[in-house]
Amino acid sequence: MAKRIEHDFLGEKEIPQNVYYGIQTLRAIENFHITGIPLKVEPIFVQALGYVKKGAAMANRDLGVLDKNIAEYIIKASDRVIAGEFDDQFLSDLIQGGAGTSVNMNANEVIANVALEMMGKEKGQYEFCHPNNHVNCSQSTNDAYPTAFRIALINKLNGYKATLGQLADAFAAKGDEFKNVLKMGRTQLQDAVPMSMGDEFKAFATNINEELARVEESKRLISEINMGATAIGTGVNAPKGYAELVTKHLAAITGLDLILAGDLIEATYDTGAYVQLSGVLKRTAVKISKICNDLRLLSSGPRTGLNEINLPPMQPGSSIMPGKVNPVIPEVVNQTAFYVIGADLMVTMAAEAGQLQLNVMEPTIAFALFTAITYMNNACQTLKDKCVVGITANADRTKEMVMHSIGIVTQLNPIIGYEKCSAIAREALETGKSVHDLAVKEKKWVTQEKWDEIFTFDNLIRPQFIQ
């Protein structure tokens, strides 16, 4: 295989002639064998890097600090990166030392070599288009990397929001389907009072819809970028007006509501927006995991559990017990939630580890947030497609449990008082007799007419005060 020689201040290395990355990317490939997950696995991040380099070239061209011809080639090369043409050239491990320098240089080298080819030059002829002097003009890793990261996060969150909304809609649809299914509500796993299964599933939808607003709030925080800060926020090596102009260009080419941070020194080291977003992802994971716990309980049995609902059977549940089917979809979503909860701690520790004018742990934050969003998106999609849409209700079973429960005695409180209701509950529990038979037939504390007035479906699920 043909090779080319590239150098940096540490020395020289042979680079395969057919690759578009250069010596600094090669060093990263050799140095960081951590996750085994290269940058190309997150094409949305690669695309965002292309946006950053394009926006910077446009601003530098407009301000006259970059030759217009070179700038145009960088812009065209960036467009090809944005289109995904060179995803396979982004090979830096997602977790790395150097605060993201390897990722930034991976982008600089690929775009420089693509531009060189378009100029009719050989890869590595950097005197015509240099990764640092030209592609990285007016930039530092410390503003280019976080800006690309934030653009990628916003675009990734847009997809996640859509999936989360679809899951909420699926639960809402089941709420409508089950609106006439009477069941017993429970607190502390004990019988409480009756409710509609439809209301239970609509509450799941409401629970998830609340998270959509939290994600949108986090997106607004993420939309504040520090382009033009360069190394530590002072804007060293960037021309006057560059920060404002590059932000304007980036907002235009990405279609996102990006804004320039008011204090670039603070914005260069601050990771509070990531902590907030991670907390939102954790909060959503906790809520959805709780819902999955409920689905597992409600479908337990079928003969010796609650058996109120049926989950779609997805696969045999045992290598030894014939006919057993497990709630594998809620289980896998539970486990995904555990990962996201753990990733939140990872983000927290990485954010806390910042020192002075920079947080060098941002690659770890990127890894944690990218994987958490991806896994949550996949889990929500799986839960909707392979579980929620196929859930059915065992209406006869749930109604029977309501009418034979002791919990319905609560409905009689306004009629006969707490003490008599307690006596009925205790006797029903000890003897196995029904609340109806004790209250109406034996003790005659309630007439059949009054019983029929109280224990209608509508009054059980939307209780009215009856005396």
N, C-alpha and C positions, 0 to 999 in steps of 0.2 A: 504494500500500500504506500502510495506517495505521501511524503511528509513535508511539512514546512517548519521552519525554525522561528519561534517567537521568543521574546525576552521580556522580563520585567526587572525590577531592581534586585530581585533575589537571584537572577540568572536566566538561563535559556532552557527551553524544552522543545521537544519535537511534538508537533500537532498533526494528526491525520489531515491530509489536504482536503478531504471531502467534507469535513465538519465546518460549521460556521462559528462555533465558539472558539475561544482563544486560550491563552496560557493561564489566565486567572481562573477561568472556569475549570480548566483541567486540574489546577491545584485543588480547587474545591472538591472535585470528583474524587481525587486521591485522598484528601484529608478527612472528609466527613462521611463515614459509613455508619450512620446512626439509625434512621428510620427505614432506609431502603426505598423511601418514597421521594422521587425526584420532583422538581418543580413542574415538569410537564404533566403530572397527574392533576394539577390544578390549572387547566388551560385558561380559566377566567382570570387568574393571576398573571399568566403570560400575556394575555390580551391587555390587561391593565398596565403592565410595563410598557407595552407598545404605545398605549395612549400617552403615558408620561413622557416618553422619548419624543413622540410626535409633537406634543404640546410644547415641550421645551425647545425643540428645533424651530417651531413656528415663532415663538417669542424671541428667540435669539436672532432669527432672521429679521424680524420686524425691528429689532433694536440695533441691528447692524453689527452685532458682535460675532456673527457666524456667516461665512461666505454663503451667499444665496444659493449658489449651485450645489454646494455640499449640503446645505440645509434641505433642499428639495429632494436630494437622494436619501437623506435620513428620513424624511417624511414618507417617501414612497416605500422605503424598507420597513419602516414602522407599520405602515398600513398592511403590509404582507404578514408581519408578525401578529397584528391585530386580527387578521383573517384566519389565523391558525396554521399558516403554511409551514412554520418552523417550530411547532410545539416540541418536536422530538429533539431539538437542540438545547432545550432547557433542562439540564441534568443535575443542577445543584440540589443536594439533599435539603428538604424543607427545614430541618433543624441543623443549624450550623453556627459556628462562632463568627464574630465579625460584624454583628448588628445588621446583617443582610448585604454586606459588601459583595459577597460572591453572587448573590442573586442579581444585584445591580450590574455587576460586571458581566455576568452571563448575558444580560440584555444588551449592554453596550457593545460587547464583542460580536454577538449575533447580528445586530443591526448594522454595525460597521462593515462586517464582511458581506452581508447581503447588499448593502449600498455599493461596496467595491465591485462586486460582480455586475451590478447594474451599470456601473461606470465603465465596464469593460476591463477592470483590473483583476489581479489575482487576490485571493484571500490572503490577508496578512500584510498587504501593501498599505500600511496604516499612515504613510505620509500623505495619502490622498483622502483618507477618512479614518480618523483615529478614534478608538473607543472612548478615551478620556478627553482628549482635546476637543473633539467635535460632538460625538453622541452624548457625552456627559457634560457638555458645556453649560456653565452656570448652575451646576447641580452638585450635590453630594449624595452619597447613599442615604444620609440622614434626613433628606427631604424627599428624594426620589422613591426610596423603598416604602416608607409609610404612606406616601400619597398613592402609589400603585396598590398597596395593601388595602387602603380604604376604598378605592374605586372597585376593587375586586369584591370586597366585603359587601358593598351596597348592591352590586349586581347579583351576588350569591344570595343575599337576603331577599331580593325581589322574587327569585324562584322559590325560596323557602316559604315566603309569605303566601304565595299562590297555593302551594301544597297544604299548608296549615289551614288556609281558608276552605279548601276542598274537603279536608277532614272534618272541619266544623260543620260544613254543609251536609256531609253524610250523616253525622249524628243528628242534625236537625231534621233530616228527612225521616230517620227512624223515629224521631219524636212524633212526627205527624202520623206515621204508620201505627205507632203503639199508643195513640192518644186514648183509645177506649179500653186499654188493658189495665185492669185493676190489680194492684200488688201491694204488698206490705212494705212500708219504709222501715228502715232499721237504724238505730243508733247504738254504738258500742257492740255491734253484731247481735243486738237483741231487738225483738219486735218493738216497733214504735207505733206509728199510725199509718193508715192507708194512704196511698198516692196513686197517680197514674204512671205507668211505665213510660208513657210519652213524655211526661214532665221530667222524669229521670234522665232520659236521653237528650232532651232539649237543654237540660242543665249542663250536660257534657259539652254540648255545642257552645253554650254561653261561656263556659270555662275556657275553652280554646279560643274563642273569638276575642276574649280579653287580652290574649297574648299578641294578637295582631297589632293592637294599639301600642303595646310595649316595644315590639320590634320596630315599628315606625318611629317611635321616639328615639330609639338607639340609632337608627339610620340617620336621623338629623344630626346627632352628635358626631357620627362617623364622617359626615359630609364636610366637616371643617378640616382643611388640609394645610400643610406647612411648606408648600412649594415656594422656593425662593429663600428659605431659611439657610440653605446649604449646610455647612458643617455643624454649627451650634445655634443657629437662629439669628446671627448677625448679618447674614447675607453676603459673606465674603466671597469674592470672585463672581458675583452676580451684578449685572448693570442696574442702574436706577430704573425703577418701574417694572422690572422683570417679574417680581412676585405677583403683582396685580395682573399683568398681561398673561402670564402663563396660566394663572388660575382661570382667567376668562376664556382662553383657548381650550383648556381642559374641560370646562363646563360645556362648551359648545360641541366639542368632538365626542364627548361621552354621553351627552344628553342628560347629565346629572346636575343637581343643584349644589354644585361644589362652591364653597366659600373659603376665602383666605382667613386663617386664624389672626386674631387681633394682636397677639403677642407671640411672635415666632420663636423666641427663646423658650417660653413655656411650652409651646406646642411641640417643639422638637423632642422634649423629654417626657412629656405627659402621656400616659397611657390610660387615663381614666375612662375614655370612651370605650375602650376594649373591655375594661372591667365591667362596665355597665352592660354592654352587649352580652358578655359571657354570663352575667347574672340573669339576664332575660332568658337566655338559652337554657340555663339551669332551671329557672322557674317553670318554664314551659315543659321541660323534661319531667320535672317532679309532678306537675299536674297530669300530664298524659300517662305517666307511670301509675299514678293513683287510679285513673280511669281504667287502665288495663287490669289493675288489681281487682276492681269492681267487676269487670267483665269475666274474669276468672272465677270469682266467687259466685256470680249470678248464674254462670253456666256449669257450676260444679255438680257432680253426680255421675251419670244422670239419675240413678235410682236412689242414691244415698246422700245427695247434696241438695242445694237449693233448686237447681234445674228450672230456673225461671226463664232462661233464654237458651238458645242453641247457637253456638258459633259454627261457622262453616268448617266441616272436617277437612283438614289439609293433608294429613299423613297419618299412618299407623303410629300409635303412641307407645308401643312397647315391643321389645324383642322377645318377651316371654308371656305377656298377658294378651290373649287374643281379644280383638274387638275394642281395645282401649284406644281412645282418641284424646290427645292432649291439646290444651289451648296454646299452641306453639306460637301463634302470631302475637298475642298479648305478652307472652313470655319473652320473645325476642325484642319487643319494644321496651319492656322493663329493663332488659340488659343493656340496650342502647342508652337508655336514660341514665343508667349507672355510669357509663363512660362519660356522658356529657357533664354529669355532676362532678366527676373526677377532673375533667378538663377545666372546669371552672376554677378549681383549686390551683391547677397548673398556671392559668392566666393570672390569678391573684398573686401567686408567688413570683412570677416573672415580672409583673407590674411593680411589685414592691422592691424588686432587685435593681431598679434603676439607680444610677449614681450620677450626681452632678448634672451635666448638660445633655446626657443621652441615656437611653435605656437600651443596652446592647442585647437584651433578651427578647426583642421583638420577633425574631424568627420562631421562637417557641410559642409566643402568643399567636402568631399567624398559623402555625401548625395546629394548635389547639382549637382555634376558632374555625378554621377551614374544615377540619375533621368533624367538629361538633355540629356545624351547620349541615354538612353532607350527611352525616349519620342520622340527624334528626329529620332531615328531608326524606331520606330513604325510609326511615321508620314510620313516619306519618303516611307516606304513600302506601307502604305495605299494609299498615293497619287499616287504611280505608279500603284498599282494593281487595285484600284477602281476608278481611274480618268484618268490618262494620257493615258494608253494603249487603252482606249475606246473613246477618243476624236475624233470627226469627224468635218470636215470643211464644211461650207456653201459657196462653191466657187462661185456660181452665185450671191449670195447676196453680197459677198465682192467685186467682180468685178464691179457690178452695182454701189456700193458706190464709188469706185475709179473713174469711168468714169463720175459720176455726182458730184464729189467733186470739190471744188474750188482750192484745193491744187495742182492739176495737172498743174495749170498755171505756177508753178515754173519751169517746164520743158521747158517753152518758153523763159525764161530769156535770154539765149544766142542768141536767134533769134530776139526778138523784144525789149528787154531791160526791165529793172525793172519798169519804169514809165508806159509803155503800159500794162505790166502785172498787175500792181496795178489797172489800170483803168478797165481792164477786170474783175478782182477779185471783185472790188467794185460794178460794174454793175451786175455781176452774182449774187452777194449776195442780191442786192436790188430788182432784177427783177425775180430771179429764173431761168434765162436763163443759158444754159450750156456754159462752157468755149469754147468748140468746136464751137458752133454756133456763139458766139460773135467773136472769133478770126478768124474763117475761112469764115463764111457766111456773117456776118454783116460788120465787120470792114475790112475784107480781109487783115489782117496783116500777115496771114500765109496761104500758099496754102494747099490744101488737100493732095498733094503728100508729102509735108514737114511734115504735121501732121502725116500721116501714117508712115513716117520714124522715127519720134520721139516717137510715142506712140505704139511701139511694146512691147510685154510682156518682152522680154529680156532687152530692153533699159529702161523700167520702173523700173525693179528690179536691173539692173546693169547699171546705167546711163553712157552713153558715151557722151563726149562733142560734140554737133552737132551745126554747124552754118548754 
